Amino acid sequence: MDEWYLLQALTIFWFSLWKTYIGPLMAAGLGFSYWEMLLYNLSAALSSSLAVLYASDLYFARRKSKPKGFSRHLRRALGYWKKYGKWVAIVLAPVILGIPTYVFIARRLKERRRIIMLEIAVITSAWCTLIYFAGKQGILAFQTFL
């Protein structure tokens, strides 16, 4: 494997650990295929999600003071989360909120791990596809403009 290709792939991976809008644009500009782009971005998003899932479980298990259940403020936040916040948060997580932030909040509100990972995989695939093809079209439009 070429060292330059490996460096480009690792750069895409590292930029996609927190948010996934830079990775697909870089992949489009560097000439990566769609499947390569999806592999590197999804692997970054899912590995950071998995790491935060286990770190948040460890954090919540080792807290010195045991939570009293749902406080008034957490119950209100949970109401907003159930009403419309979960779907807004999951849609915006890969590009604005940050994938690890969403995973931490979802775990705090007692979402299941499998559901979190599935949601991250689906929405990250959708955002990466959209950004990759928009980047490809933008590059082609810019080249024809010049």
Backbone hydrogen bonds, N-H to C=O, Kabsch-Sander energy under -0.5 kcal/mol:
donor,donor_aa,acceptor,acceptor_aa,energy
6,L,2,D,-2.0
7,L,3,E,-2.4
8,Q,4,W,-2.3
9,A,5,Y,-2.7
10,L,6,L,-2.5
11,T,7,L,-2.0
12,I,8,Q,-2.3
13,F,9,A,-2.3
14,W,10,L,-2.8
15,F,11,T,-2.3
16,S,12,I,-1.2
16,S,13,F,-0.5
17,L,14,W,-1.0
19,K,15,F,-0.7
20,T,94,P,-3.2
25,L,21,Y,-0.8
26,M,22,I,-2.6
27,A,23,G,-2.6
28,A,24,P,-2.3
29,G,25,L,-2.3
30,L,26,M,-2.4
31,G,27,A,-0.6
31,G,28,A,-0.6
32,F,27,A,-2.5
37,M,33,S,-2.4
38,L,34,Y,-2.5
39,L,35,W,-2.3
40,Y,36,E,-2.4
41,N,37,M,-2.4
42,L,38,L,-2.4
43,S,39,L,-2.1
44,A,40,Y,-1.6
45,A,41,N,-2.5
46,L,42,L,-2.8
47,S,43,S,-2.0
48,S,44,A,-2.3
49,S,45,A,-2.0
50,L,46,L,-2.4
51,A,47,S,-2.2
52,V,48,S,-2.2
53,L,49,S,-2.4
54,Y,50,L,-2.0
55,A,51,A,-2.3
56,S,52,V,-2.9
57,D,53,L,-2.0
58,L,54,Y,-2.1
59,Y,55,A,-2.5
60,F,56,S,-2.9
61,A,57,D,-1.9
62,R,58,L,-1.7
63,R,59,Y,-0.5
66,K,64,K,-0.5
71,S,69,G,-0.7
75,R,71,S,-2.4
76,R,72,R,-1.8
77,A,73,H,-2.4
78,L,74,L,-2.6
79,G,75,R,-1.8
80,Y,76,R,-2.1
81,W,77,A,-2.5
82,K,78,L,-2.6
83,K,79,G,-2.2
84,Y,80,Y,-2.3
85,G,80,Y,-2.8
86,K,81,W,-2.3
88,V,84,Y,-1.4
89,A,85,G,-2.9
90,I,86,K,-2.5
91,V,87,W,-1.9
92,L,88,V,-2.1
93,A,89,A,-1.3
95,V,92,L,-0.6
96,I,92,L,-3.0
97,L,92,L,-1.7
98,G,93,A,-2.3
99,I,18,W,-2.6
102,Y,98,G,-2.1
103,V,99,I,-2.4
104,F,100,P,-2.3
105,I,101,T,-2.3
106,A,102,Y,-2.9
107,R,103,V,-2.4
108,R,104,F,-2.0
109,L,105,I,-1.8
110,K,107,R,-1.5
111,E,106,A,-2.6
116,I,112,R,-2.2
117,M,113,R,-2.6
118,L,114,R,-2.2
119,E,115,I,-2.7
120,I,116,I,-2.5
121,A,117,M,-2.3
122,V,118,L,-2.4
123,I,119,E,-2.6
124,T,120,I,-2.2
125,S,121,A,-1.9
126,A,122,V,-2.1
127,W,123,I,-2.6
128,C,124,T,-2.7
129,T,125,S,-2.3
130,L,126,A,-2.4
131,I,127,W,-2.9
132,Y,128,C,-2.6
133,F,129,T,-2.3
134,A,130,L,-2.0
135,G,131,I,-2.4
136,K,132,Y,-2.4
137,Q,133,F,-2.4
138,G,134,A,-2.3
139,I,135,G,-2.4
140,L,136,K,-2.4
141,A,137,Q,-2.6
142,F,138,G,-2.2
143,Q,139,I,-2.2
144,T,140,L,-2.0
145,F,141,A,-1.6
146,L,142,F,-1.8
